[in-house]
Amino acid sequence: MNGFDVAKRLRQESTVPIIMLTARVEESDRIRGFGVGADDYVTKPFSPRELVARVQAVLRRTSSAGQEAAQLRIKDLALDVPRMVATRGGRPIDLTPTEFQLLTTLARHPGRVFTRAQLLDALRGEEGEAFDRAIDAHVKNIRRKIEPDPRRPRYLLTVYGVGYKCGEA
């Protein structure tokens, strides 16, 4: 297993900060590192003082992000992540664990477009489905539960030809 595989697997199962320390200096390798979930990418040779500064910066970012991530909001839709409770306008919404995890993944990055494959990867930590079209079924079910008018979604938006994103707060 190489470093990219390790980072990808870690990211699927955890939010632990990842700093890749490597001799791979090509731009494509750096982009791939960030793509699999690295928080920073340091190439050899490096200054030990710079590495310490980068570790401190990543820890600052991740510790403040962890505090905010317990409560997510998109317009009047609220997600209490530790309790796995979703509400809209103060009224509870009954989501399955898979639906809640999918919605949370999208809500953590408002406006970011996720492909079906990326969403499947996010779900595979538990019992992810084997087909990317299963994501479409989950999205349809989530919309039916959270959207005032599922035919005109405001929270969970389709990006045609690419995937899905959450509307911005």
Buried (B, 14 or more C-beta within 10 A) or exposed (E): EEBBEEBBBBBBEEBEBBBBEBEBEEEEBBEBBBEBBBBBBBBEEEEEEEBEEBBEBBEEEBEEEEEEBEEBEBBBBBBEBEEEBBBBEEEEBEBEEBBBBBBBBBBBEBEBBBBBEBBBBBBEEEEBBEEBEBBBEBBEBBBEBBBEEBEEBBBBBBEEEEBBBBBEE
